[in-house]
Amino acid sequence: MSYLKGLGTNPYIRVKDIVNLEIAHNRLDDIPDKEYERLYSPEKTLKEKDIVFVRRGSYRIGDVGILYKKIYIPF
């Protein structure tokens, strides 16, 4: 999957993206449409104020993030 990173416009959230109660998504990690369609299911669709947690891995098990709507403030 890492070879597809940054080749699309669809977000792919990973364990390392769950930081300080937020989901710190990096647009450089987006995946292409074909891979998104392969992974997508309506049951997994995230929406604003959803809570996600890490249930697998090593030291990050139990970390929590809340999906907030990002507001862009131009400087």
MIVEX-172896 format. One record per atom (N, C-alpha, C): x, y, z negated; residue number from 1; atom name. Coordinates in steps of 0.02 Angstrom, whole numbers. Each point is the difference from the previous one (the first is absolute). Example, Ala and Ser with C-alpha at 12.3 -4.5 7.8 and 13.67 -1.06 7.14 Angstrom:
2
@east=660; north=-284; up=-390; seq=1; atom=N
@east=-45; north=59; up=0; seq=1; atom=CA
@east=45; north=60; up=0; seq=1; atom=C
@east=-18; north=53; up=36; seq=2; atom=N
@east=42; north=59; up=-3; seq=2; atom=CA
@east=-39; north=55; up=-37; seq=2; atom=C
END
This chain:
75
@east=41; north=-60; up=0; seq=1; atom=N
@east=-41; north=60; up=0; seq=1; atom=CA
@east=43; north=63; up=0; seq=1; atom=C
@east=58; north=-2; up=-31; seq=2; atom=N
@east=41; north=60; up=-5; seq=2; atom=CA
@east=22; north=26; up=69; seq=2; atom=C
@east=2; north=-43; up=49; seq=3; atom=N
@east=19; north=22; up=67; seq=3; atom=CA
@east=-54; north=43; up=32; seq=3; atom=C
@east=-61; north=0; up=-27; seq=4; atom=N
@east=-55; north=41; up=27; seq=4; atom=CA
@east=-6; north=67; up=-36; seq=4; atom=C
@east=36; north=8; up=-54; seq=5; atom=N
@east=-4; north=60; up=-41; seq=5; atom=CA
@east=16; north=62; up=41; seq=5; atom=C
@east=-45; north=49; up=-4; seq=6; atom=N
@east=12; north=63; up=34; seq=6; atom=CA
@east=-19; north=1; up=73; seq=6; atom=C
@east=-30; north=-54; up=25; seq=7; atom=N
@east=-17; north=-4; up=71; seq=7; atom=CA
@east=-74; north=14; up=14; seq=7; atom=C
@east=-36; north=24; up=-48; seq=8; atom=N
@east=-71; north=11; up=11; seq=8; atom=CA
@east=-27; north=59; up=-38; seq=8; atom=C
@east=-67; north=1; up=-7; seq=9; atom=N
@east=-34; north=55; up=-35; seq=9; atom=CA
@east=-45; north=-25; up=-55; seq=9; atom=C
@east=3; north=-65; up=-16; seq=10; atom=N
@east=-43; north=-29; up=-52; seq=10; atom=CA
@east=39; north=-11; up=-64; seq=10; atom=C
@east=-27; north=23; up=-56; seq=11; atom=N
@east=36; north=-6; up=-63; seq=11; atom=CA
@east=7; north=-73; up=-23; seq=11; atom=C
@east=57; north=-15; up=-29; seq=12; atom=N
@east=13; north=-65; up=-29; seq=12; atom=CA
@east=28; north=13; up=-70; seq=12; atom=C
@east=-39; north=-17; up=-51; seq=13; atom=N
@east=19; north=14; up=-69; seq=13; atom=CA
@east=38; north=-59; up=-29; seq=13; atom=C
@east=57; north=14; up=-30; seq=14; atom=N
@east=42; north=-51; up=-30; seq=14; atom=CA
@east=7; north=11; up=-75; seq=14; atom=C
@east=26; north=-49; up=-35; seq=15; atom=N
@east=9; north=6; up=-73; seq=15; atom=CA
@east=41; north=62; up=-17; seq=15; atom=C
@east=52; north=13; up=38; seq=16; atom=N
@east=43; north=58; up=-16; seq=16; atom=CA
@east=-35; north=67; up=11; seq=16; atom=C
@east=-58; north=0; up=33; seq=17; atom=N
@east=-38; north=61; up=11; seq=17; atom=CA
@east=-44; north=19; up=-60; seq=17; atom=C
@east=-7; north=-44; up=-48; seq=18; atom=N
@east=-41; north=13; up=-59; seq=18; atom=CA
@east=45; north=28; up=-54; seq=18; atom=C
@east=-4; north=67; up=-9; seq=19; atom=N
@east=46; north=36; up=-44; seq=19; atom=CA
@east=-39; north=53; up=-39; seq=19; atom=C
@east=11; north=3; up=-66; seq=20; atom=N
@east=-28; north=53; up=-42; seq=20; atom=CA
@east=-76; north=8; up=8; seq=20; atom=C
@east=-35; north=-55; up=0; seq=21; atom=N
@east=-73; north=-1; up=7; seq=21; atom=CA
@east=-25; north=24; up=68; seq=21; atom=C
@east=43; north=5; up=48; seq=22; atom=N
@east=-20; north=20; up=68; seq=22; atom=CA
@east=26; north=-49; up=51; seq=22; atom=C
@east=-26; north=5; up=60; seq=23; atom=N
@east=26; north=-38; up=55; seq=23; atom=CA
@east=40; north=48; up=43; seq=23; atom=C
@east=65; north=-7; up=-3; seq=24; atom=N
@east=46; north=46; up=34; seq=24; atom=CA
@east=15; north=-27; up=70; seq=24; atom=C
@east=-47; north=8; up=45; seq=25; atom=N
@east=7; north=-27; up=68; seq=25; atom=CA
@east=48; north=41; up=42; seq=25; atom=C
@east=42; north=-34; up=35; seq=26; atom=N
@east=48; north=32; up=45; seq=26; atom=CA
@east=-22; north=-14; up=72; seq=26; atom=C
@east=-13; north=52; up=39; seq=27; atom=N
@east=-23; north=-9; up=69; seq=27; atom=CA
@east=51; north=-37; up=43; seq=27; atom=C
@east=63; north=-1; up=-20; seq=28; atom=N
@east=50; north=-37; up=38; seq=28; atom=CA
@east=-7; north=-76; up=-7; seq=28; atom=C
@east=-44; north=-21; up=-45; seq=29; atom=N
@east=-12; north=-71; up=-10; seq=29; atom=CA
@east=-64; north=-25; up=34; seq=29; atom=C
@east=-32; north=43; up=39; seq=30; atom=N
@east=-62; north=-20; up=34; seq=30; atom=CA
@east=12; north=-56; up=50; seq=30; atom=C
@east=-52; north=-40; up=12; seq=31; atom=N
@east=5; north=-58; up=43; seq=31; atom=CA
@east=-43; north=9; up=63; seq=31; atom=C
@east=15; north=-37; up=54; seq=32; atom=N
@east=-38; north=6; up=62; seq=32; atom=CA
@east=-71; north=-29; up=-5; seq=32; atom=C
@east=-42; north=20; up=46; seq=33; atom=N
@east=-70; north=-21; up=1; seq=33; atom=CA
@east=-8; north=-76; up=-1; seq=33; atom=C
@east=39; north=-35; up=40; seq=34; atom=N
@east=-8; north=-73; up=5; seq=34; atom=CA
@east=13; north=-34; up=-67; seq=34; atom=C
@east=51; north=22; up=-36; seq=35; atom=N
@east=15; north=-29; up=-66; seq=35; atom=CA
@east=-53; north=21; up=-51; seq=35; atom=C
@east=-23; north=61; up=5; seq=36; atom=N
@east=-53; north=24; up=-45; seq=36; atom=CA
@east=-63; north=-43; up=9; seq=36; atom=C
@east=-20; north=-12; up=61; seq=37; atom=N
@east=-59; north=-41; up=14; seq=37; atom=CA
@east=9; north=-71; up=-26; seq=37; atom=C
@east=60; north=-26; up=4; seq=38; atom=N
@east=13; north=-67; up=-26; seq=38; atom=CA
@east=-8; north=-3; up=-76; seq=38; atom=C
@east=21; north=52; up=-35; seq=39; atom=N
@east=-2; north=1; up=-73; seq=39; atom=CA
@east=-66; north=26; up=-29; seq=39; atom=C
@east=-37; north=39; up=39; seq=40; atom=N
@east=-60; north=35; up=-24; seq=40; atom=CA
@east=-57; north=-47; up=-17; seq=40; atom=C
@east=-35; north=16; up=-54; seq=41; atom=N
@east=-65; north=-31; up=-14; seq=41; atom=CA
@east=-40; north=53; up=-39; seq=41; atom=C
@east=-66; north=1; up=10; seq=42; atom=N
@east=-42; north=51; up=-34; seq=42; atom=CA
@east=7; north=-3; up=-77; seq=42; atom=C
@east=13; north=-59; up=-27; seq=43; atom=N
@east=6; north=-7; up=-73; seq=43; atom=CA
@east=62; north=35; up=-27; seq=43; atom=C
@east=50; north=12; up=43; seq=44; atom=N
@east=63; north=30; up=-22; seq=44; atom=CA
@east=4; north=75; up=14; seq=44; atom=C
@east=-52; north=29; up=28; seq=45; atom=N
@east=1; north=70; up=18; seq=45; atom=CA
@east=2; north=44; up=-64; seq=45; atom=C
@east=50; north=42; up=-5; seq=46; atom=N
@east=6; north=46; up=-57; seq=46; atom=CA
@east=-37; north=65; up=14; seq=46; atom=C
@east=-29; north=28; up=-52; seq=47; atom=N
@east=-32; north=65; up=6; seq=47; atom=CA
@east=20; north=43; up=-59; seq=47; atom=C
@east=-15; north=64; up=4; seq=48; atom=N
@east=20; north=46; up=-52; seq=48; atom=CA
@east=-25; north=-24; up=-68; seq=48; atom=C
@east=43; north=7; up=-50; seq=49; atom=N
@east=-11; north=-18; up=-70; seq=49; atom=CA
@east=3; north=-76; up=-14; seq=49; atom=C
@east=20; north=-39; up=50; seq=50; atom=N
@east=12; north=-72; up=-13; seq=50; atom=CA
@east=62; north=-7; up=-44; seq=50; atom=C
@east=-1; north=-51; up=-42; seq=51; atom=N
@east=57; north=-16; up=-42; seq=51; atom=CA
@east=34; north=-62; up=27; seq=51; atom=C
@east=65; north=3; up=10; seq=52; atom=N
@east=38; north=-58; up=23; seq=52; atom=CA
@east=52; north=-17; up=-53; seq=52; atom=C
@east=17; north=-64; up=-4; seq=53; atom=N
@east=51; north=-20; up=-48; seq=53; atom=CA
@east=44; north=-54; up=31; seq=53; atom=C
@east=60; north=-5; up=-27; seq=54; atom=N
@east=48; north=-49; up=23; seq=54; atom=CA
@east=-12; north=-65; up=-38; seq=54; atom=C
@east=-14; north=-53; up=36; seq=55; atom=N
@east=-12; north=-64; up=-33; seq=55; atom=CA
@east=54; north=-52; up=15; seq=55; atom=C
@east=45; north=16; up=47; seq=56; atom=N
@east=54; north=-46; up=17; seq=56; atom=CA
@east=65; north=39; up=6; seq=56; atom=C
@east=54; north=-34; up=-10; seq=57; atom=N
@east=65; north=33; up=6; seq=57; atom=CA
@east=42; north=-15; up=-61; seq=57; atom=C
@east=45; north=45; up=-14; seq=58; atom=N
@east=44; north=-12; up=-58; seq=58; atom=CA
@east=-14; north=52; up=-54; seq=58; atom=C
@east=35; north=55; up=2; seq=59; atom=N
@east=-4; north=48; up=-55; seq=59; atom=CA
@east=-58; north=48; up=5; seq=59; atom=C
@east=-39; north=1; up=54; seq=60; atom=N
@east=-54; north=49; up=8; seq=60; atom=CA
@east=-69; north=-29; up=-14; seq=60; atom=C
@east=-4; north=-61; up=-21; seq=61; atom=N
@east=-66; north=-30; up=-14; seq=61; atom=CA
@east=-36; north=42; up=-52; seq=61; atom=C
@east=-62; north=17; up=14; seq=62; atom=N
@east=-41; north=40; up=-45; seq=62; atom=CA
@east=0; north=74; up=16; seq=62; atom=C
@east=45; north=24; up=43; seq=63; atom=N
@east=-2; north=71; up=19; seq=63; atom=CA
@east=-67; north=15; up=34; seq=63; atom=C
@east=-24; north=61; up=-11; seq=64; atom=N
@east=-66; north=20; up=24; seq=64; atom=CA
@east=5; north=63; up=41; seq=64; atom=C
@east=-41; north=5; up=52; seq=65; atom=N
@east=-5; north=61; up=40; seq=65; atom=CA
@east=-72; north=16; up=15; seq=65; atom=C
@east=-16; north=63; up=6; seq=66; atom=N
@east=-67; north=22; up=18; seq=66; atom=CA
@east=5; north=36; up=67; seq=66; atom=C
@east=-43; north=-16; up=46; seq=67; atom=N
@east=2; north=30; up=66; seq=67; atom=CA
@east=-35; north=68; up=-2; seq=67; atom=C
@east=40; north=53; up=4; seq=68; atom=N
@east=-27; north=68; up=0; seq=68; atom=CA
@east=3; north=27; up=71; seq=68; atom=C
@east=-46; north=44; up=15; seq=69; atom=N
@east=2; north=35; up=64; seq=69; atom=CA
@east=55; north=52; up=-4; seq=69; atom=C
@east=46; north=-3; up=47; seq=70; atom=N
@east=55; north=48; up=1; seq=70; atom=CA
@east=-23; north=65; up=31; seq=70; atom=C
@east=17; north=55; up=-31; seq=71; atom=N
@east=-17; north=66; up=27; seq=71; atom=CA
@east=64; north=32; up=24; seq=71; atom=C
@east=1; north=17; up=63; seq=72; atom=N
@east=59; north=31; up=30; seq=72; atom=CA
@east=-3; north=76; up=-11; seq=72; atom=C
@east=51; north=27; up=-31; seq=73; atom=N
@east=4; north=72; up=-13; seq=73; atom=CA
@east=59; north=27; up=39; seq=73; atom=C
@east=-12; north=36; up=55; seq=74; atom=N
@east=56; north=27; up=39; seq=74; atom=CA
@east=34; north=57; up=-38; seq=74; atom=C
@east=66; north=3; up=6; seq=75; atom=N
@east=38; north=53; up=-33; seq=75; atom=CA
@east=13; north=57; up=47; seq=75; atom=C
END
